[in-house]
Amino acid sequence: MKGHIYFIMWVSWAGKWTLIDNIKNQNLNLHIPLSYKSRPARDNETHWVDSYFISKDSFIDAVEAGEFLEYAVVHNSDYYGTKFEDVIENGIDQWKVVMKELDMNGFEKLLLEKPEFTGNYTTIFLDIPSSILQDRLETRGDRITWEYLKNRIASSIVESKKAQELCHHIIDATQSPEDVLHEVLSLIK
């Protein structure tokens, strides 16, 4: 491996997209590959800008073809993943510093399937208490069901516990976006 990967992991609604947007505005020499997702884009998301939104069948075909560095089923419903070429060929092999958002399930799968990555990445976990997560999720309005809320909170509790064991750095995402950015930048530089 020639470059280095910073995996940004999070509890839902911890502000990962705010962080990534703020990092993009820093004019750093980073490569930030997009994720592939087997769900439709949300109202505030754009295909080819925020993520690649593809059908579940297309996602599974790409998995079977060995195109993904990592992938996982997220919140028991949709596939999310990162293609090998987007991280390795277009980033690491080009001597770039790669910043990639990654779900905890995807990270665990990566640890098992790609042990050769050990030492070539740094993990940063954005954490918030489940009570704040609940408040943030409820701001979504009528799109959210009680079952959805319960599932996301349960997932966040599990992810927070795993982060304590697996992640190099845990950042309190209840801080201001500027403070979170400052902490992350201090780790990258």
C-alpha positions in Angstrom: 0.0 0.0 0.0 1.3 3.4 -0.9 -1.2 5.9 0.6 -3.3 5.9 3.7 -7.0 5.5 4.3 -9.0 7.4 6.9 -12.3 5.6 7.5 -14.9 7.9 8.9 -17.6 5.9 10.8 -20.5 7.2 12.7 -23.7 6.8 14.6 -26.7 7.8 12.4 -27.2 11.6 12.3 -23.8 12.3 13.9 -23.0 14.8 11.2 -20.8 12.8 8.9 -21.9 14.6 5.7 -21.4 18.0 7.4 -17.9 16.8 8.3 -17.1 15.5 4.8 -18.4 18.7 3.2 -16.3 20.8 5.6 -13.2 18.7 4.8 -13.8 19.1 1.1 -13.8 22.9 1.6 -10.3 22.8 3.2 -8.6 22.3 -0.2 -6.6 19.3 1.1 -5.1 16.8 -1.3 -7.6 14.1 -0.3 -9.4 11.5 -2.4 -13.0 11.0 -1.2 -14.6 8.1 -3.1 -18.4 7.8 -3.3 -20.4 4.9 -1.9 -22.7 2.7 -3.9 -26.1 2.2 -2.4 -29.0 0.0 -3.4 -31.7 2.4 -2.4 -33.2 5.4 -4.2 -31.6 8.8 -3.6 -33.3 10.9 -0.9 -34.7 14.3 -1.6 -31.4 16.0 -0.6 -29.2 13.5 -2.5 -27.9 13.5 -6.0 -26.8 10.5 -8.0 -23.1 10.8 -9.0 -22.6 13.7 -6.5 -23.4 12.2 -3.1 -23.4 8.5 -3.9 -24.0 6.1 -6.7 -27.6 4.8 -6.4 -28.0 1.5 -8.1 -30.6 -1.3 -8.1 -30.2 -4.1 -5.6 -29.7 -6.5 -8.6 -26.9 -4.4 -10.0 -25.3 -4.2 -6.6 -25.4 -8.0 -6.2 -24.0 -8.5 -9.7 -21.0 -6.2 -8.8 -20.5 -8.1 -5.6 -20.4 -11.4 -7.4 -17.9 -9.9 -9.9 -15.6 -9.0 -7.0 -15.8 -5.3 -7.6 -16.3 -4.2 -4.0 -13.5 -3.6 -1.5 -16.2 -3.7 1.2 -20.0 -3.9 1.3 -22.7 -4.6 3.9 -26.4 -4.7 4.4 -27.2 -1.6 6.4 -30.2 -1.4 8.8 -31.4 -4.7 7.5 -32.6 -3.3 4.3 -30.1 -1.9 1.7 -26.7 -2.7 0.4 -24.0 0.0 0.8 -20.4 -0.5 -0.4 -17.2 0.9 -1.8 -15.7 -0.3 -5.0 -12.1 -1.5 -5.0 -11.0 0.7 -7.8 -12.4 3.9 -6.2 -10.2 3.5 -3.1 -7.2 1.5 -4.2 -6.5 2.3 -7.9 -7.8 5.9 -7.8 -6.5 6.7 -4.4 -3.9 4.6 -2.5 -2.0 3.5 -5.6 -1.8 7.2 -6.6 -0.2 8.0 -3.3 -3.2 10.0 -2.1 -4.7 10.2 1.3 -8.1 8.7 1.0 -11.0 9.6 3.3 -13.9 7.2 3.1 -17.2 7.1 5.1 -17.8 3.5 6.1 -20.5 1.7 8.1 -19.4 -0.3 11.1 -20.7 -3.5 9.4 -18.7 -2.8 6.3 -15.6 -2.1 8.4 -15.9 -5.4 10.3 -16.3 -7.3 7.0 -13.2 -5.5 5.7 -11.2 -6.6 8.7 -12.2 -10.2 8.1 -11.8 -10.3 4.4 -8.9 -8.0 3.8 -6.5 -8.4 6.8 -3.6 -7.0 4.6 -5.1 -3.6 5.2 -4.0 -3.6 8.9 -1.7 -0.7 9.4 -2.8 1.2 6.3 -5.8 2.9 7.7 -6.9 5.0 10.6 -10.5 4.8 11.9 -12.4 7.8 13.2 -15.8 7.3 14.8 -18.3 10.1 15.2 -20.4 9.3 18.3 -23.6 10.9 19.8 -25.8 9.7 22.6 -29.0 7.8 21.5 -31.2 10.5 23.0 -29.7 13.1 20.6 -30.0 10.6 17.8 -33.7 10.2 18.6 -34.2 14.0 18.5 -32.4 14.3 15.2 -34.2 11.4 13.6 -37.6 12.8 14.7 -36.8 16.0 12.9 -37.3 14.0 9.6 -41.0 14.4 10.1 -43.6 12.1 8.8 -41.1 9.9 6.9 -40.1 8.2 10.1 -42.0 5.3 11.7 -41.6 4.1 15.3 -40.1 0.8 14.0 -37.5 2.7 11.9 -36.6 4.9 14.9 -36.3 1.9 17.2 -34.1 0.0 14.6 -31.8 3.0 14.1 -31.3 3.6 17.9 -30.6 -0.1 18.5 -28.1 0.0 15.6 -26.4 3.1 17.1 -26.0 1.5 20.5 -24.3 -1.6 18.9 -22.1 0.6 16.7 -21.0 2.7 19.6 -19.9 -0.3 21.6 -18.1 -1.8 18.6 -16.3 1.5 18.0 -14.9 1.4 21.6 -13.2 -1.9 20.6 -12.3 -1.3 17.0 -11.7 2.4 16.3 -8.5 4.4 16.7 -10.2 7.7 17.5 -13.7 8.5 18.8 -15.0 12.0 18.5 -17.9 13.5 20.4 -20.1 14.6 17.5 -22.3 16.7 19.8 -19.6 19.4 19.5 -20.0 22.1 16.9 -19.2 21.1 13.3 -16.1 23.4 13.5 -14.8 21.6 16.6 -15.4 18.2 15.0 -13.6 19.3 11.8 -10.7 20.6 13.9 -10.3 17.3 15.7 -10.4 15.3 12.4 -7.9 17.7 10.7 -5.5 17.3 13.6 -5.6 13.6 13.0 -5.0 13.8 9.3 -2.2 16.3 9.5 
